[in-house]
Amino acid sequence: MTAYTIPYLLSFVLVLLGFYTVLSYRDLIKVICGLSISGYGVNILLVQMGYVEGASSPVPPMGATVVDPLLQALVVTAIVIEFGLMMLVLSMAIKIFRETGEMDIGLLRRLRG
C-alpha cells in the first residue's frame, strides 16, 4: 500500500462506517451523524481524485502542472450544502423530540397526518 492509496482507503472506510451507522442504529441523532460521516468520506474521495503528484495550486505560473480546481470547488460546494442539510435535519429532529419525547426512528410512524 502506497501513500497515494491511503486517502482512497480512508474515504471508503468513512463511507462504509456512515452507511453502517445509518442502517444499524435506530436513534435519529446517530443516523444523522452517519449521514454526515458518509459525506466526509465522499469529500475526501473527490479531493483525492483531483490530486496530481508534483503539481502546484490552481493559480500557478504559466505552463505549470496544476491540481484540478473543479473538484476542489465541488467539495467546497458540497460542504456548504451538507452543512445546510444537516442543520435542517437537526432542526427537524429537535421538533420530533419535542412532539414525541423520543428519538427512536421506529416510533416515528405515529407522526402521520
C-alpha positions in Angstrom: 0.0 0.0 0.0 1.4 3.3 -1.0 0.8 6.8 0.4 -1.2 7.6 -2.7 -3.9 4.9 -1.9 -4.3 5.8 1.8 -6.9 8.6 1.2 -8.9 6.3 -1.1 -8.9 3.7 1.7 -9.9 6.3 4.3 -12.8 7.6 2.2 -14.0 4.0 1.6 -13.9 3.3 5.3 -15.7 6.5 6.2 -18.5 5.9 3.7 -18.9 2.3 5.0 -18.9 3.5 8.6 -21.5 6.1 7.8 -23.7 3.5 6.0 -23.3 1.1 8.8 -24.3 3.7 11.3 -27.4 4.7 9.3 -28.5 1.1 8.8 -27.8 -0.3 12.3 -28.9 2.3 14.7 -32.5 3.4 15.4 -31.6 6.7 17.2 -32.3 9.7 14.9 -29.2 11.6 16.0 -26.9 8.6 15.3 -28.5 8.3 11.8 -27.8 12.0 11.2 -24.2 11.6 12.3 -23.8 8.5 10.0 -25.0 10.6 7.0 -22.5 13.3 7.9 -19.7 10.8 8.2 -20.6 9.4 4.7 -20.5 12.9 3.3 -17.0 13.4 4.7 -15.8 10.2 3.0 -17.2 11.4 -0.3 -15.5 14.8 0.1 -12.1 13.1 0.8 -12.6 10.9 -2.3 -13.3 14.0 -4.5 -10.3 15.8 -3.2 -8.1 12.8 -3.8 -9.4 12.4 -7.4 -8.2 15.9 -8.2 -4.7 15.3 -6.8 -1.8 15.4 -9.3 1.6 14.4 -8.0 4.1 17.2 -8.1 1.5 19.8 -9.1 1.0 23.2 -7.6 -2.0 25.2 -6.6 -4.7 26.0 -9.2 -3.3 29.5 -9.8 0.3 28.8 -10.9 2.7 30.5 -13.3 2.1 29.8 -16.9 2.8 26.3 -18.2 3.0 24.6 -14.7 1.2 21.4 -13.9 -1.7 22.1 -11.5 -4.3 20.1 -9.5 -7.8 20.1 -10.8 -9.7 23.1 -9.3 -13.1 21.9 -10.4 -13.1 19.1 -7.8 -12.0 21.5 -5.1 -14.8 23.8 -6.0 -17.2 20.8 -5.9 -16.0 19.9 -2.4 -16.4 23.4 -1.1 -20.0 23.5 -2.5 -20.7 20.0 -1.1 -19.5 21.1 2.4 -21.8 24.2 2.3 -24.8 22.1 1.1 -24.1 19.4 3.6 -24.0 22.0 6.5 -27.3 23.4 5.4 -28.9 20.0 5.1 -27.6 18.9 8.5 -29.0 22.0 10.1 -32.4 21.3 8.5 -32.4 17.7 9.6 -31.2 18.5 13.1 -34.0 21.1 13.5 -36.5 18.5 12.3 -35.1 16.1 14.9 -35.5 18.7 17.6 -39.1 19.2 16.6 -39.7 15.5 16.5 -38.2 15.1 20.0 -40.4 18.0 21.3 -43.5 16.4 19.8 -42.9 12.8 20.8 -40.3 12.8 23.5 -38.5 10.0 21.7 -35.6 9.8 19.1 -36.4 6.2 18.0 -37.0 6.0 14.3 -39.4 3.1 14.7 -41.7 5.3 16.7 -42.0 8.0 14.0 -44.9 6.2 12.3 -47.1 7.8 14.9 -46.5 11.2 13.3 -48.6 10.6 10.2 -51.1 13.2 9.3 
